Amino acid sequence: MNTEFLIPIACFAMIYGIVYLLVRRKERLALIEKGIDATIFESSKNQPSSLKWGLLLVGIGAGILLGKVLAVYTTLSEEPAFFSMICLFGGIGLIVYHLIASKYEKSV
């Protein structure tokens, strides 16, 4: 398997992460110097993140399953079948999470 393309992606991701952390640190220090509390960066949502990850992983699992079914019973090759079904069902899982979370916010 040809994985040389992962090296530049990892380098750019690492550079982005370092720059992001430095900028965030400068913003927090500026807030502290002005006397403002830095708790505005923390999210106050009490939504369960395990629900989001659970629905996403269930969607990905269903996508893998249906991708295999599409690859076996149709003329579609494996790569497009798996990729499209994983993206479709992963997205559906996140949409379902959004609907559940918005109902939860309204009730609280």
Contacts in CASP RR format, 6 or more apart in sequence:
PFRMAT RR
TARGET T0000
AUTHOR 0000-0000-0000
METHOD contacts of the structure
MODEL  1
MNTEFLIPIACFAMIYGIVYLLVRRKERLALIEKGIDATIFESSKNQPSS
LKWGLLLVGIGAGILLGKVLAVYTTLSEEPAFFSMICLFGGIGLIVYHLI
ASKYEKSV
24 41 0 8 1.000
27 41 0 8 1.000
28 38 0 8 1.000
28 41 0 8 1.000
31 37 0 8 1.000
31 38 0 8 1.000
31 40 0 8 1.000
32 38 0 8 1.000
46 108 0 8 1.000
47 101 0 8 1.000
47 104 0 8 1.000
47 105 0 8 1.000
51 97 0 8 1.000
51 100 0 8 1.000
51 101 0 8 1.000
52 94 0 8 1.000
52 97 0 8 1.000
52 101 0 8 1.000
55 93 0 8 1.000
55 94 0 8 1.000
55 96 0 8 1.000
55 97 0 8 1.000
55 100 0 8 1.000
56 90 0 8 1.000
56 91 0 8 1.000
56 93 0 8 1.000
56 94 0 8 1.000
56 97 0 8 1.000
58 93 0 8 1.000
59 89 0 8 1.000
59 90 0 8 1.000
59 91 0 8 1.000
59 92 0 8 1.000
59 93 0 8 1.000
60 86 0 8 1.000
60 89 0 8 1.000
60 90 0 8 1.000
61 86 0 8 1.000
61 89 0 8 1.000
62 85 0 8 1.000
62 89 0 8 1.000
63 82 0 8 1.000
63 85 0 8 1.000
63 86 0 8 1.000
63 88 0 8 1.000
63 89 0 8 1.000
63 90 0 8 1.000
64 82 0 8 1.000
64 85 0 8 1.000
64 86 0 8 1.000
66 85 0 8 1.000
66 89 0 8 1.000
67 78 0 8 1.000
67 81 0 8 1.000
67 82 0 8 1.000
67 84 0 8 1.000
67 85 0 8 1.000
67 86 0 8 1.000
68 81 0 8 1.000
68 82 0 8 1.000
70 76 0 8 1.000
70 81 0 8 1.000
70 85 0 8 1.000
71 77 0 8 1.000
71 78 0 8 1.000
71 81 0 8 1.000
71 82 0 8 1.000
74 81 0 8 1.000
END
